[in-house]
């Protein structure tokens, strides 16, 4: 990998020869040196080096920082270079070349379109960018595995999601990171900007405020509002389980399922499984199982307690998994033991989705389970939201849907599962790859039809 390091050197204390020797000591290759600024006392140069891996890169950078007379000003590796200037651009659909065209796209003719929309607001879905544009909105409180970051630092992730929408489903997605963590401010801001968008994609918003934000917006807006960290994970999990159940010849209505981690993703997974027909679900968090025999200050946990764990199992994770057919982890790494798996039913289905470290190492679990999935790309059966959200939004926009309801989510899960034919199914292939060309189209078609069948489509 190539890295560009911008350094400022005091000429009396350091020189390029010294820098070249240092780079060579750490088994990196000096590729190029570019002078960026020069004066009698100081010089600023871009040092291009080639390194075998990130550890070598960090060794060189740390050594430069410790070198007298040298100040490291900036570091750009391939990833940083891809992000220069942001990853998105806006392009007009018409190549504007003359006054006649200008009169139609802007004044005076545009006034006719404005008046038509003012009289019939629903025309905005046909006559403006709203037709194929969504807002991806974050407050930066739950960014990937990084936790809470300032809103500017959340932008690269949100831009990336926007790129994926465009690449896989040709959906225009605009990244918006808000400088507030107040749910009411977030709700009001999204409501205020909503006329320009056909749907709202909520992203990287922490629990429990994500529930309030999504639920309120769903009630008060007439366009779909969808929190991907909840529902995207839930949909892909259901898709994988539907195929895993075919392999183990078990029924969703009859199996015992343990969900470990009762946060945004865990609750959404549970709701999705219930909507698909599951009957026996037990939720476990750090305090143990969620049971109706206890009262919880967390309203989401109180809901969970009344809709799951019908046998009121009270105890630790080890107690909860006894006799279970399925384990779904969206919690922390290395909390499930081999002994726990041995206490489960035959033909265990294990989804250990914590990143970067699963609830149990696949290498430890593999010989004790029938089917395993993780959130990682270096093991089979990766649960990746990318399988879900482009097709869901494509279908919802095409149907001019007012919401993304349970029927549409379940339809998406079944469509993802169905991209793998039964004669292709195996323990290591229950979830399609993210570049499978069939996924987005099949999800789009299923979601589109479900929107019409469930009565949330404005399509005539």
Secondary structure, DSSP 8 states (H G I E B T S, - for coil): -EEEEEEEEETTT--HHHHHHHHHHTT-EEEEEEEEEE-SSEEEEEEEEE-SSHHHHHHHHHHHHHSTTEEEEEEEEHHHHHHTT-S-----SS---SHHHHHHHSTTTHHHHHHHHHH-GGGHHHHSGGGGEEEEEE-SSSBTTTB---HHHHHHHHHHHHHHHHHHH--EEEEEE-S---HHHHHHHHHHHGGG-SEEEE-S--TTHHHHHHHHHHHH-SSEEEEHHHHHHHHHHHHHHHHHHHHHT--TTT-EEEEE--SHHHHHHHHHHHHHT--EEEEEETTEE--TTS--SSHHHHHHHHHS-TT---S-HHHHTTT-SEEEE-S-TT---HHHHHTS-SS-EEEE--SSS-SS-HHHHGGG-SEEEES-TTSSSB--GGGTHHHHHHHHHHTTBS---HHHHHHHHHHHHHTS-TTT-BTTBSS--TT-THHHHHHHHHHHHHHHHTT-B---
